[in-house]
Amino acid sequence: MPSRLTTTLTAAAAAGALVLAGCAEETASEPASSLTGVEVTGDAGAEPTVEVDAPLELSRTESSVVSEGDGDEIAESDLVTVQAVIVNGTTGETLTSTWENDPVGLDLSAQDLFPAFKTQIPGKTVGSRLVIGSTPADAYGETGNEQLGVGAEDPVLFVVDLVAAPDVLESAQGEEVQPEEDLPEVQWQEDAPAEITIPDGVDAPEETVTQQLVRGEGPEVEEGQTIKVTYTGVLYKNGEVFDSSFNNPAASSVDFPIGVGQVIKGWDDGLVGQPVGSRVLLVVPPADGYGEQGRGEQITGSDTLVFVVDILAAY
């Protein structure tokens, strides 16, 4: 399995990693909002200015909508891309912002996403700007985030723009592509690892081969995005399956950052630029795979790897 690094906003996020929370509706029995001392100014689509009457005291995680977008309503299991400003609720200091870079992708179904975001973003609409006040427990937890400047007892304020909610496909969708000769043959199986047959008498290639089997109709995968995929990997020397996302009982799809050196080079080189919805065959020599050290007992330093990857979403 390609090496994986969760770059979305999680409870164990490093500095610069963000996690979001959504808005909690108040009822007559709930206390008044603690966000009345927060002022957010700035045009939609541009980095906001945040002023806080600190210290911000929160007994619960809550949020309010600064401006409501006219996009689709976000569901609990959606992918979302966001821009966000993080403020220390105790000091009122702005700690970091994503606005200098591309929007950050979040998988709202991820178990390690900040609890505040998992409960608060669903129900909001794409294009909205939210102010989210999170208790310490619902953000960086009991350890805080020293590098970012969040103490264990600091509430955290997030000002979040919900940029998009990309669709997630169930499998590859698009036009079938006739592969080149002398490549491994793929028989796709729904909800099971693909059957990959290695051609007889054909030596493994010396350079990575990328072959579309289905040309997707979605946007092209960009360097630095996270992709949601299903995949199966086999050894070229004998066709033995060494890994498949379909062997995960919890979910058949997995998420990887792409184009940033967090997966094997064969994936970075072969999947960046592919349209979402594509099914891609990758034949990866050791130099673009796990190198001379191999991986575990099954993959040696001389093994060429074969992957079939369905790109379900990019965010």
N, C-alpha and C positions, 0 to 999 in steps of 0.2 A: 504494500500500500504506500503511495507517495507520502512523503513526510508532510505533516499537517500542522499548521499553526493557526489558531483561531484569532483572527484580527478584528473581528467584530467586537462590540462592546459587551464585556462580560464582567461578572463579579470579581474576576481576578485580573481585570484589564490593567495594562500598564499605562503610563502617562500618555495622554493623547487619545486613548481609547475611551469611547463614550457609550453610555447606555441610556435609554430613554424611559420616561414614564408618561402615562397618559392621564387623562383628567378624571377625577373622582367626583361624581355628582353629589351635591349636598342635599340633605333632606332637613326637615325641621328639627330632627333630633340630633343632627350632627353639629359640631362646633363651627363657628364662623371660619372662613378661609384665612389662612395665615399668609397668603400671598398678596395681601393688600399693600404691603410695603415694598412691592417689587414693581418697577416701572421699566417697560420695554418700549423703545422707540426705534424707528427705522423703517424703510420701505420693504415690502415683501420682495424676496429674491436677493436681498442684500444683507450683509452682516448687521445684526441689531446692536444697539447700545443698551446695556443693562445696568440699572442703578437699584441698589438694595438698601433698605433701611435696616442695617444689620445691628445686632444678630437676629437671624431669622429663626424663630422658634416653631418647630413642627411637632405635633403629636401624631400625625399620620401623613402618609404620602398623598399629595393632592396636586391638581393642576388646573389651569384655566386656559381657554382659547383666546389668544391675542387677536388673530384674524383667521377666519374659517375659509378653507379651500373649497373649490367646487369639483374636486376629483372624487374618485370612488371611496367608499367607506372601507377602512382597513380592518381586516379580520384577525383573529387571534393567531392564526398560523401563517400569516403573510410574510413575505419579504418586504422590507422597506429600505429606501435610501434617504438619508437625512443630512442636514447641516445642523450643527449645534454649538452653543456656547455654554461652558461650564463655569459656575460661580460657587465659591465657598460661602455657604449660608451663614457661617459664624462671623466671617470677616467682611463679606461683601466683595471680596477680591475676585476678579475674573481670572480663572486659572488657565484656560486653554480654549481654543476655537478650531473648528474644522474648516472654516470658511476660506482659508488660504489654499485649500486642496479640494479635490473632488469629493462629492458626498460620500458618507460612510454607509456601508450596507449592514443591515441587521436582519437576522432571522428570528422573528417573534416566537417561533416554536422551540428555539434552542433552550435547553435546560439551564445553561450557564449564563443566560442573559440576565441583566439586573432585574430583580423582581418588580421594581417600580415600572419599568418599561413594558414588561410582559402584561401587566394589569392595566396600564394606562393608555397606551397607544391604540389598541383595538377600539373601534367605534369612532375614531376620528377620521377625517377625510383628507385625501391627498391634497397638498397645497396649503394646509393649515400651518399656522405658527402657534406653538404651545409654550406656556411657562409651566414647568414641572418642579415642584418642591418635593424632594425625597428625603425621608428619614435616613439616618446612617445605615440602618439594617437593610433598606431596600436599594442601596447604592453600593458603596465600596465595603460595606460590612464592618465587622468588629476590628479589622486591621487598618481601615482607611486606605489611603494611597499616598505615602510619604513623598514619592517622587512628583506626584501631581500637586501636592499641597493640601491634601484632605486628611484631617485627623480622624481618629476612631469615633469621636462624638460629634463630628461636624455634619449638619445637614447639607445637602447639595442641591443647588438650583440649576436646572437645565432649561435653556431656551432653545427649542427645537423646531426646525422647519421640516415638515414631511414632504420630501421632494417627489418621491415616486413609490409605487408598489408594483414591482415587476411580476408578471404572471409566471407561474411555475407549471411546466409541462409534465405530463405523466411519463412520456417517452419521446424519442426523437420524432419530429414532424417536419416534413418537407419532401423534396424530390430525391428519389433514389439515384445513386451514382454507381455506374459500372466501374469496379475497381480495376487497377492494373493487374497484369498477369504475374504469377509467381509470388503472390502475397497470401498470407493466411486467409482461409475461408471462414466466414462468420455466419453462423445461424443464430439469429436473435430469438430469445425466449422471453415471454412476458413473465415478470415476477420471478425470474430465475437467472442464474449466470448464463451468459451467452456461450454457445458451443463454438470453439475456435479450433480449426483444423490446420495444422502446419503442413505446407506443401512438401511432398517427398522429393528428396534430391536437390533441394534449393538451399544454398548456404545462407546464413543470417546476413543481413546487410551490414556494412561497416558504418553507415550513417543512418540517423533516424529517418524513418519513412512515415509520412503523414498521408493518410488516404481517407477522404470523405466517403462514407457509405450512404449517408443521407445528408443532403445539403439543406440546412435549416433556413427558415424564413425570418428569423428574428434579428435583432441588432448584433453586430459583431462583438465578441468578447474583447475587452480592453485590458491592457496591462494594469495591474493594481486592483482589479475587481475581484470579487469572490464569485466562484461558480458553484452551482448546485448540479451534481451529476450522479448518474449511476455508471458503474464500470465493472469490468471483469479483466483480470490479468492472468496470463499464462506464460510458461517458460517456452521459448522458441525451440529448445533442444528436444522437448518431449510432449509439449502441449498440456502439461500438468498445470491445473489452476493453483495459483499461489495466493490469490486474493480476489474477493468480489464484494461489492457493496451489498449484493443481494443476500449475503450470508449474515447480515446484521438483522437480528430479529426485531429491533426497535423501529428501524426505518431503512428502506433500500437506497435512499439517496443520501449523499454526503456533500459537505461544503469544503472547498479549498480556495485559499487565495492563489491567484494565478499571475504569472509574469514577474514575480518579485523574489524568486529564489526560495520559496517555501515548499515547493514540490520538486520532483526530479526535473532535470533540464528538458528531457523529452516531452514532458507535459507542458512546461512553460513555452517551449518553442512551437509545439504542435497545436496547442489549443487557443493561444492568443490569436485573435483575428478570425476565428471560426464563428459563424452565425449561431445564435441560440437556436436550438432545435436540431442541431447537427448530430449525426452519429459518426464518430471518427475512429479509425483504426490507426494505432500507433505501434510501430515496430522499433524498439529502442535498444541500441547497443549499450554495453556496460558503461562507456564513457558518458553517455547521456542519461544513465540510470543510476545505479547505486555504486558505480565505480569499482575499483579493484577490491574494496573491502566487502562487497556484496551486502546482503541484509539477512540476518538470521541464519538458520541452517538450510533454508530452502533455496535461497538465491546466492550463488557464488559470484566471485569477481569476474567470471568469464561469461556470465549468462546474459543473453539477449532476451528482452521482455516484450511481450505482445499485450496491448491493451485495446479493448473496445469501450468507448466512452460515449454516453449520451449526455449532451449539454442541455439541461432542463431550464436553467435560468442563469442570469449574470446580474450581479447587483453590487 
